[in-house]
Amino acid sequence: MRLNQLPINVTQRVKKVNPFTLMPEIEHQLAEIGFIPGEKVTVLRKNFFGGDPMMIRIGLSTFALRKQEAALIEVEDLKDND
């Protein structure tokens, strides 16, 4: 599942951040703010119009991400590796 598909208030774990060939720096920027494999992530809120942007909690920090950025992040159930 991708982060942009995650329902609100469901916590999962970052599995992988996929590269985006048109903007290769995005993968690195997401890693710098905490989107690294194994980190817990929760969608806190989605905007009314198409869910863009999304408010995301990663670790102890909260960020707004565009749906396009969230679609690069693969997530998995917490119980898969706990």
C-alpha positions as a printed Julia matrix, in Angstrom:
82×3 Matrix{Float64}:
   0.0    0.0     0.0
   1.13   3.57   -0.65
   0.95   6.31    1.98
  -1.54   8.32   -0.09
  -3.94   5.33    0.14
  -3.67   4.96    3.93
  -6.89   5.83    5.81
  -6.83   8.6     8.43
  -5.56   7.63   11.91
  -4.14   4.27   10.83
  -0.49   3.81   11.78
   1.79   1.74    9.62
   5.51   1.43    9.01
   7.51   2.91    6.13
   8.6    0.04    3.92
  10.33   1.89    1.11
  10.57   5.3    -0.58
  10.44   4.91   -4.35
  12.46   7.24   -6.57
  10.73   9.81   -8.77
  12.72  10.22  -11.96
  11.45  13.73  -12.73
  12.5   14.99   -9.29
  15.28  12.72   -7.95
  15.93  15.03   -4.98
  12.5   14.18   -3.47
  13.65  10.74   -2.29
  16.56  12.32   -0.4
  14.39  15.12    1.05
  11.84  12.62    2.34
  14.61  10.6     3.99
  15.96  13.77    5.66
  12.61  14.5     7.34
  12.26  10.94    8.59
  10.68   8.81    5.89
  13.08   5.91    6.3
  12.26   2.18    6.34
  10.95   1.02    9.71
   9.65   4.42   10.88
   6.02   4.56   12.03
   3.75   6.84    9.99
   0.14   8.02   10.41
  -2.1   10.1     8.14
  -3.68  12.69   10.44
  -5.79  14.61    7.93
  -6.53  14.9     4.21
  -7.8   18.04    2.53
 -11.4   17.94    1.28
 -10.56  18.4    -2.39
  -8.88  15.18   -3.46
  -6.93  14.75   -0.23
  -4.16  17.15   -1.22
  -2.23  18.12    0.83
  -2.15  15.48    3.56
  -1.04  16.02    7.17
   1.32  13.2     8.12
   2.9   12.22   11.43
   6.28  10.5    11.09
   7.94   9.64   14.38
   7.32  12.66   16.63
   7.09  15.2    13.79
   4.15  16.36   11.67
   4.43  17.4     8.01
   2.18  18.35    5.12
   2.82  16.28    2.0
   1.33  16.47   -1.46
  -0.46  13.33   -2.63
   2.18  12.94   -5.33
   4.94  12.81   -2.67
   2.95  10.45   -0.43
   2.43   8.11   -3.39
   6.2    7.5    -3.48
   6.16   6.0     0.02
   5.26   2.34    0.46
   3.92   1.34    3.88
   3.28  -1.98    5.57
   1.33  -3.23    8.58
   3.09  -2.83   11.91
   2.46  -6.48   12.75
   4.37  -7.68    9.65
   7.73  -6.96   11.3
   6.89  -6.62   15.01
